[in-house]
Amino acid sequence: MIRVQEYRPQAFTNFTKEENVKAYQEALAKVRQEIVGKHYPLIIDGQKVDTAERMVSLNPCDTDEVVGTTAAATKEHVDQAIAGAWKAFESWKKWDMDARARILLKASAILKRRRLEACAIMSIEAGKNYAEADVEVAEAIDFLEYYARSAMKYAHFGSAETTWFEGEENGLMWIPLGVGVSISPWNFPAAIFLGMLAAPIVVGNCMVVKPADNAGVIAGFIADIMLEAGLPAGVLQFLPGHGSEIGDAMTGHPKTRFITFTGSVPVGLRIHEVAAKVQPGQKWIKRTVMELGGKDALIVDETADIENAVTSAVQSAFGFNGQKCSAMSRLIVVDDVYDEVVGKVVERAGKLTMGTGEENANVTAVISQKAFKSISEYQKVGAGEGKVLLGGEAPGEHNGKKGNYIQPTIIGDVDRNARISQEEIFGPVVAVFRAKDWQDALDIANSTVYGLTGGVCSNSRERLEEAREKFEVGNLYFNRKITGAIVGVQPFGGYNMSGTDSKAGGPDYLSNFMQLKTVTERW
């Protein structure tokens, strides 16, 4: 068995120290010189494959700037990649578990050395400020480290418990599923992209991966690191492309064994539907491992520490412009402290600075024109469903640069059944609810189809215990922000329409990508 230190999450970079800020700025300069403008081709069977069409990634904070390009896969490339992955699987599945784990640990070591470069790419390509980018790269490293260690418990025959029976040897063996497809999002383009491919690979599967259209550069950077770490040709097939062109081809392919997806509910349900239909030549029921959307709520009651509640609300709502599936989009405050809490949240949020990720602004541009249009429409809808307490505008530019800039927006006195109460906005727009009391607040929190994250700020032990049982979310936080799950510490995943509750970064996540065989020998 591979011998490594016990898993510990990566520490975050302290940007109050001048030397760390300087190092980040040097990384930005290096990335602008060496990576911005770079082209990433497809990678099929270890070979770089270019295409006539190129997908362009733009800087959301300055949409006149091209960050880089990727090739655009076609359905023919999907067929080639899946066939190549199955060919590679025949040898990859025979590798010892610790040998596969070493590749993840080697990739982790490389990413640690290039940590600030990865951060800098995301500041430019996704608009992440220093802290948001650094925390994400730490999470990406954590996934590699955690899954490498987690794989060890599946390594040997008999590692899964069975009951002794006289005269026989009985045991369970874990075996990989085969070839999977991974479709990852743009909002965590390093951590989720890497976690979704590393977990299946370490237990012996081969992966065909499609990164988000808006995040091809950081995805290409991460894919190169995995190959540098020693992945054999064909184990990782890198297939950027338009979802409308290759999505159904990847998920509906008869040789696709499983699909892991993080993204919106409509797309996730479409994938689930396509995967459920058995195709000619298919001999298995496909698995889908899904992390979908949220309409996440933070409850503040009259017993709460008000200052902590305000900090928790602002951090949860406006970190990375609310572009997190875990972000707080609903603030539920009991009537006794509504005016005080909401007034302070509005005041605190009003002090957030707007600018670029490279400037380390609190609020940057949202990822794309499509997102900009959708969020700005919800601002208009919200203005008719409540009282705009902050923001409400979508300037679309800042300091003379065209970008996808949206003001942090808070809308008060919203009805629980309003559109902005029920529909995922995925941007810096918060609906605020005045609850009659604690029970009413909990009812409002559970009044959506989602069940991803939620939180309670309260000093009532009785209420916290009730929420522990009745608040319908996969990740529940007390007296802190509701974002920022740490790998191995807070396994992440929701239920209801928020996904399959597969708990990424949890002790049983790898089992999603394996199957059990019982073997009995009579002595």
ZAMARGU-4260 file (C-alpha; in steps of 0.2 Angstrom, whole numbers, plus 5000, padded with zeros to 4 digits):
<rodrens>
0) 5000/5000/5000 | 5006/5017/4996 | 5013/5026/5011 | 5009/5045/5013 | 5005/5056/5027
5) 4987/5057/5034 | 4976/5068/5023 | 4975/5087/5028 | 4966/5100/5018 | 4977/5113/5010
10) 4980/5130/5019 | 4973/5145/5011 | 4985/5159/5005 | 4985/5174/5017 | 4984/5189/5006
15) 4985/5201/5020 | 5004/5198/5018 | 5012/5209/5005 | 5024/5195/4999 | 5009/5184/4994
20) 5001/5198/4985 | 5017/5201/4975 | 5019/5183/4971 | 5001/5183/4964 | 5004/5198/4954
25) 5020/5190/4947 | 5010/5175/4943 | 4997/5186/4933 | 5011/5193/4923 | 5018/5176/4919
30) 5001/5169/4914 | 4998/5185/4903 | 5015/5182/4894 | 5014/5163/4893 | 4996/5157/4893
35) 4984/5170/4888 | 4981/5168/4869 | 4986/5149/4870 | 4976/5136/4860 | 4972/5119/4867
40) 4968/5105/4855 | 4958/5090/4859 | 4967/5075/4867 | 4962/5058/4860 | 4972/5043/4864
45) 4986/5054/4870 | 4987/5063/4853 | 4983/5081/4851 | 4969/5084/4838 | 4964/5101/4831
50) 4948/5105/4822 | 4943/5118/4810 | 4932/5127/4823 | 4940/5135/4838 | 4930/5139/4854
55) 4935/5156/4861 | 4936/5160/4879 | 4933/5179/4884 | 4938/5188/4899 | 4921/5192/4907
60) 4929/5208/4915 | 4935/5214/4898 | 4925/5206/4884 | 4936/5213/4871 | 4950/5201/4877
65) 4952/5184/4871 | 4960/5173/4885 | 4963/5158/4874 | 4955/5145/4862 | 4951/5127/4862
70) 4947/5115/4848 | 4928/5110/4846 | 4925/5092/4846 | 4912/5084/4834 | 4901/5068/4836
75) 4915/5059/4826 | 4928/5064/4839 | 4916/5057/4853 | 4916/5040/4845 | 4935/5040/4843
80) 4937/5046/4861 | 4925/5033/4869 | 4933/5019/4858 | 4950/5024/4863 | 4946/5025/4881
85) 4939/5007/4881 | 4955/5001/4873 | 4965/5010/4887 | 4954/5003/4900 | 4960/4985/4896
90) 4977/4989/4904 | 4972/5003/4916 | 4960/4993/4926 | 4974/4980/4929 | 4985/4993/4937
95) 4987/4992/4956 | 4977/5004/4966 | 4992/5012/4974 | 5000/5015/4956 | 4985/5024/4950
100) 4985/5034/4967 | 5003/5039/4964 | 4998/5048/4948 | 4986/5059/4958 | 4999/5063/4971
105) 5011/5067/4957 | 4998/5079/4949 | 4995/5086/4966 | 5014/5090/4968 | 5014/5099/4951
110) 4998/5109/4955 | 5005/5114/4971 | 5021/5121/4962 | 5010/5130/4949 | 4996/5135/4961
115) 4997/5154/4958 | 4997/5151/4940 | 4981/5142/4941 | 4974/5155/4952 | 4979/5169/4939
120) 4971/5160/4925 | 4955/5160/4934 | 4956/5178/4938 | 4957/5182/4920 | 4946/5168/4912
125) 4933/5167/4926 | 4934/5184/4935 | 4939/5176/4952 | 4947/5188/4964 | 4963/5182/4974
130) 4954/5173/4988 | 4941/5164/4977 | 4954/5158/4965 | 4966/5152/4979 | 4952/5143/4988
135) 4947/5134/4972 | 4965/5128/4968 | 4967/5122/4986 | 4951/5112/4984 | 4958/5105/4967
140) 4973/5099/4976 | 4963/5092/4991 | 4953/5082/4978 | 4969/5074/4972 | 4976/5071/4989
145) 4960/5064/4997 | 4954/5053/4982 | 4972/5045/4981 | 4971/5040/5000 | 4952/5035/4999
150) 4956/5023/4985 | 4967/5012/4996 | 4951/5005/5005 | 4945/4997/4989 | 4962/4990/4984
155) 4960/4972/4990 | 4948/4957/4989 | 4939/4956/5005 | 4941/4975/5009 | 4922/4976/5009
160) 4915/4967/5025 | 4905/4950/5023 | 4900/4938/5037 | 4910/4922/5040 | 4902/4906/5035
165) 4909/4888/5039 | 4918/4879/5025 | 4919/4893/5013 | 4929/4909/5009 | 4917/4923/5005
170) 4923/4940/4999 | 4918/4956/4990 | 4929/4964/4977 | 4927/4981/4970 | 4929/4983/4951
175) 4929/4998/4940 | 4914/5002/4929 | 4923/5006/4912 | 4922/5022/4902 | 4913/5037/4909
180) 4909/5054/4903 | 4912/5070/4913 | 4903/5086/4910 | 4909/5100/4921 | 4904/5118/4925
185) 4912/5135/4922 | 4910/5141/4940 | 4923/5130/4948 | 4933/5126/4932 | 4948/5119/4941
190) 4942/5110/4956 | 4926/5102/4950 | 4933/5098/4933 | 4948/5090/4941 | 4938/5081/4955
195) 4925/5074/4943 | 4939/5066/4932 | 4951/5061/4946 | 4939/5051/4956 | 4934/5039/4943
200) 4951/5037/4936 | 4960/5033/4952 | 4949/5017/4954 | 4952/5011/4937 | 4940/5019/4925
205) 4944/5029/4909 | 4936/5046/4906 | 4930/5057/4892 | 4929/5075/4899 | 4920/5090/4892
210) 4925/5106/4901 | 4913/5121/4901 | 4913/5132/4885 | 4919/5147/4896 | 4933/5138/4904
215) 4943/5130/4891 | 4960/5137/4896 | 4960/5132/4914 | 4954/5115/4909 | 4967/5113/4896
220) 4980/5118/4909 | 4974/5105/4922 | 4973/5092/4908 | 4991/5095/4904 | 4996/5093/4922
225) 4987/5076/4923 | 4996/5070/4908 | 5013/5077/4915 | 5009/5067/4930 | 5010/5051/4920
230) 4992/5046/4915 | 4994/5033/4901 | 4987/5038/4884 | 4969/5035/4882 | 4965/5036/4901
235) 4960/5054/4899 | 4952/5060/4883 | 4950/5079/4883 | 4935/5084/4873 | 4930/5102/4873
240) 4915/5106/4862 | 4898/5114/4861 | 4885/5104/4872 | 4872/5106/4858 | 4884/5097/4847
245) 4891/5083/4857 | 4882/5082/4873 | 4869/5069/4868 | 4882/5060/4858 | 4892/5058/4874
250) 4879/5054/4886 | 4868/5043/4875 | 4882/5033/4867 | 4880/5015/4870 | 4897/5012/4876
255) 4896/5026/4889 | 4895/5017/4906 | 4892/5031/4918 | 4890/5050/4917 | 4896/5063/4930
260) 4888/5080/4928 | 4888/5097/4938 | 4877/5111/4931 | 4859/5117/4929 | 4844/5107/4933
265) 4837/5107/4915 | 4853/5101/4908 | 4855/5088/4921 | 4837/5081/4919 | 4840/5080/4900
270) 4856/5070/4903 | 4847/5059/4915 | 4833/5056/4902 | 4845/5052/4888 | 4856/5041/4899
275) 4840/5031/4904 | 4836/5026/4887 | 4845/5010/4882 | 4853/5011/4865 | 4856/4996/4853
280) 4872/4987/4858 | 4871/4993/4876 | 4872/4980/4890 | 4871/4990/4906 | 4860/5002/4915
285) 4870/5019/4915 | 4874/5027/4931 | 4872/5046/4933 | 4881/5056/4947 | 4874/5073/4947
290) 4876/5089/4956 | 4863/5102/4951 | 4856/5119/4956 | 4850/5126/4972 | 4840/5140/4979
295) 4849/5141/4996 | 4843/5149/5011 | 4850/5157/5027 | 4838/5159/5042 | 4842/5172/5055
300) 4831/5171/5071 | 4830/5184/5085 | 4842/5174/5096 | 4856/5176/5083 | 4873/5185/5085
305) 4868/5199/5073 | 4885/5204/5067 | 4890/5186/5063 | 4873/5183/5054 | 4877/5199/5043
310) 4894/5193/5039 | 4888/5176/5035 | 4874/5182/5024 | 4885/5194/5014 | 4899/5181/5011
315) 4887/5168/5006 | 4877/5179/4994 | 4891/5188/4985 | 4906/5178/4985 | 4911/5176/4967
320) 4896/5186/4963 | 4883/5173/4969 | 4889/5161/4955 | 4890/5146/4966 | 4877/5132/4967
325) 4879/5134/4986 | 4877/5153/4986 | 4864/5161/4997 | 4850/5167/4986 | 4837/5168/5000
330) 4839/5177/5017 | 4825/5173/5029 | 4824/5184/5044 | 4811/5183/5058 | 4801/5198/5061
335) 4808/5203/5077 | 4825/5207/5070 | 4821/5209/5052 | 4824/5228/5050 | 4840/5227/5060
340) 4848/5212/5051 | 4842/5217/5033 | 4848/5235/5036 | 4865/5230/5041 | 4866/5217/5027
345) 4862/5231/5014 | 4875/5242/5022 | 4888/5229/5022 | 4885/5224/5004 | 4884/5242/4998
350) 4903/5243/5003 | 4908/5229/4992 | 4921/5235/4978 | 4917/5232/4960 | 4931/5228/4947
355) 4941/5214/4940 | 4948/5198/4948 | 4966/5204/4944 | 4962/5220/4954 | 4956/5208/4968
360) 4939/5217/4968 | 4925/5210/4979 | 4913/5210/4965 | 4918/5206/4947 | 4909/5202/4931
365) 4898/5187/4929 | 4904/5174/4917 | 4896/5177/4900 | 4883/5188/4891 | 4871/5174/4892
370) 4872/5175/4911 | 4872/5194/4911 | 4855/5194/4901 | 4847/5181/4912 | 4852/5189/4929
375) 4847/5207/4923 | 4830/5200/4918 | 4828/5193/4936 | 4833/5210/4943 | 4818/5217/4933
380) 4807/5203/4939 | 4812/5205/4957 | 4809/5224/4956 | 4791/5220/4953 | 4790/5206/4967
385) 4797/5216/4981 | 4807/5231/4986 | 4824/5234/4979 | 4835/5238/4994 | 4852/5238/4985
390) 4858/5238/4967 | 4845/5232/4954 | 4856/5238/4939 | 4867/5229/4927 | 4879/5242/4920
395) 4888/5230/4908 | 4904/5240/4910 | 4916/5246/4923 | 4930/5259/4922 | 4928/5261/4903
400) 4929/5242/4900 | 4915/5232/4892 | 4911/5217/4904 | 4897/5207/4911 | 4895/5218/4927
405) 4880/5216/4938 | 4877/5226/4954 | 4874/5216/4970 | 4856/5216/4972 | 4845/5214/4987
410) 4826/5213/4986 | 4816/5214/5002 | 4799/5209/5008 | 4797/5195/4995 | 4783/5182/4995
415) 4789/5164/4996 | 4780/5159/4980 | 4787/5173/4969 | 4798/5169/4954 | 4814/5175/4962
420) 4810/5164/4977 | 4808/5148/4967 | 4819/5150/4952 | 4838/5148/4952 | 4846/5165/4947
425) 4864/5160/4949 | 4870/5178/4951 | 4872/5192/4964 | 4853/5194/4967 | 4846/5190/4985
430) 4827/5189/4990 | 4824/5193/5008 | 4809/5186/5017 | 4801/5192/5033 | 4796/5177/5043
435) 4783/5178/5057 | 4793/5167/5068 | 4805/5152/5068 | 4793/5139/5062 | 4787/5151/5048
440) 4806/5154/5043 | 4809/5135/5042 | 4793/5133/5032 | 4799/5146/5020 | 4817/5138/5019
445) 4809/5121/5013 | 4797/5129/5001 | 4807/5125/4985 | 4811/5110/4975 | 4829/5111/4979
450) 4839/5104/4993 | 4858/5109/4992 | 4864/5120/5005 | 4856/5130/5019 | 4860/5138/5036
455) 4854/5144/5052 | 4860/5158/5063 | 4853/5156/5080 | 4859/5153/5098 | 4844/5142/5102
460) 4850/5124/5104 | 4832/5118/5102 | 4830/5126/5085 | 4847/5121/5079 | 4842/5103/5083
465) 4826/5104/5075 | 4834/5112/5059 | 4847/5097/5059 | 4832/5085/5057 | 4820/5096/5046
470) 4830/5108/5035 | 4829/5099/5019 | 4847/5101/5012 | 4862/5090/5009 | 4874/5103/5017
475) 4868/5112/5032 | 4878/5125/5041 | 4875/5133/5058 | 4881/5151/5063 | 4893/5153/5048
480) 4892/5156/5029 | 4884/5142/5019 | 4897/5141/5005 | 4915/5134/5006 | 4914/5116/5009
485) 4931/5108/5012 | 4936/5091/5004 | 4935/5077/5017 | 4928/5089/5030 | 4911/5094/5023
490) 4907/5081/5010 | 4896/5090/4997 | 4880/5086/4988 | 4862/5090/4988 | 4846/5080/4986
495) 4828/5083/4979 | 4831/5093/4963 | 4849/5098/4968 | 4856/5081/4963 | 4860/5063/4968
500) 4868/5068/4985 | 4884/5059/4979 | 4894/5069/4992 | 4910/5074/4983 | 4925/5074/4994
505) 4917/5061/5005 | 4922/5044/5011 | 4911/5034/4999 | 4912/5045/4984 | 4923/5033/4974
510) 4910/5019/4976 | 4900/5029/4963 | 4912/5023/4950 | 4914/5005/4955 | 4903/4989/4956
515) 4904/4975/4968 | 4907/4956/4964 | 4904/4943/4977 | 4916/4928/4976 | 4913/4912/4985
520) 4925/4897/4986 | 4920/4881/4995 | 4934/4873/5004
</rodrens>
